[in-house]
Amino acid sequence: KVDNPCNTGAWYLQQSAQCTSWCFHAPITSTKGKMSTTATTNTHIKLIYFNLRARGEPLKMLLIHSGMKWENRFVTFDEWRAGSFKEQMPPGRSGAKQLPVLQLPDGTLMSESLEIAKWIAKRCTPSLLGVDTRATGKS
């Protein structure tokens, strides 16, 4: 566990002493108006993407909001073009190897931005996905 050096309760960015990647640390609980959002898991996950905003930025925002402990793994374009890193990634729905990818605590790699966003949103309390009234039979 890393203590928040600024003691503000806001998320902050810190470089790990063990590696060269940056980790985002957020408070476990954040209050937005009257709604409290607490992550249901405090395990370490890794978001793997290029060092640019694009499809990775909404996922970073969700991770920060969720309060989960996570690491941002930047992939350089040279690493991606070399192919060895790319071959380790799971294919997306199109069958092509692509980023972003979320590495789960058990080592499983999840592709597809929307699936990653849903996975993160589902683990917030209350869930950011809401309630599907068709599934529950209530209106």
N, C-alpha and C positions, 0 to 999 in steps of 0.2 A: 504494500500500500504506500502510495506517495502522498505526503501531506501537501496541501495547497499552500505555497509559500506566500501568496498575497492575501490569504485569509479573507477573501471577499465572498467565497461561496460560488464564484463564477468559474467557468471552465478556463483552463490555461494550457499552454503548450510547453512541454519540457523534453529536452533531449535525454535519452537514456544513457547511462554511463557504460552499459554493456554493449550498445550498438550505436550505429550512426543514424538510425531512424528516429523520428519524432513521435512522441506519444501524446494524445490528447487526454486530459484528465478532467473529469467533471464531478461535481458533487453527486452523491448518490440520490439525493432528493432535491428537486427544484420546485418552486411554487410559481405557478402562472395564474394570477388572479386567485380564484378560490379552488382551482383544480390542482391537485398535487400529482406530479408525475414521478414515479419511482421505478427504476429498472427491477425486473424480477430476477435477474441474474447478475452476478458480479464477477463473471469469468472474463478472461482476456480473449478478445477477438482481433482479427487483423483485416483491415481494408487495403486491398492491393489495387493500385491505379497509377496512372501517369501523374507527373507533377503539374497538373493543370486542373481547372475547375470542371467544366463539362459535366459528364454523367456522375462523377464522383462527389460533386459538391452537395447535392441534396442528401446523399447517403451520410456524408460527414455531419450535416445539420441534424439529421435524425439521430445519429449516434451521440452527438453532444446533448441533444434534448433528452435522450433516454437515460443518460447517466451511466451507461455501461462503460467499463474499462476497455479501451480499444487502442490499437496501434495503427498508424498510417504508414503503409509500406509503399514508397514511391518507386516506380519502375522507370528507368530511363529508356528512351527510344532505342538506344544502342543495345541495351539488354534485350529488348523485345525483338529487334531485327535479327539479333544473333541466333534466336530460335530455341536455345536450350531452356530458357525461362518460359517461353511461350508453350513449349511442349508439356510442361507440368500443369498448365491451366486446363480446366474442364471446358468442353465446347458449350456454346450457348444454344439457343433454340434453332438457329440457322445452321448449326454444325460447325461454325467457325470458332476458333479460339479467340477470346476477346476479354477485355477488361471493362469495368471493374469486376473484381472477384472478392468475396468475403471468406476468410478462413475462420471456421468455427473453432471453438475450444477443443473439440475432438480431432481437429486436423482436416475435416471435410471442407472442400472448396465449393462455394456456391457462386454460380454465375447468374447473369441477368439482373439488371438494375432494379426492375420492378419487384422481382422475387426477393432480392436483398432488402429492399425498403419494407416490404410486407413482413419479412422475418423480424426486422428491428422493431417495427411498429407494434407487432403482436406481443412483444416482450415488455412493453411499457405498461405500467399500472396507473390509471386505467389504460386499456388498449387503445392505441390511436386509430385502430381500424373501425371502431364503433361496433354497433350491434346490427346484424343482418336480420331485419324483421321478417323477411320471407322464410328464413330458416327456423325461426322460433315460433312462427305462426301468430305473432302479435303485430298489431298495427301501431 
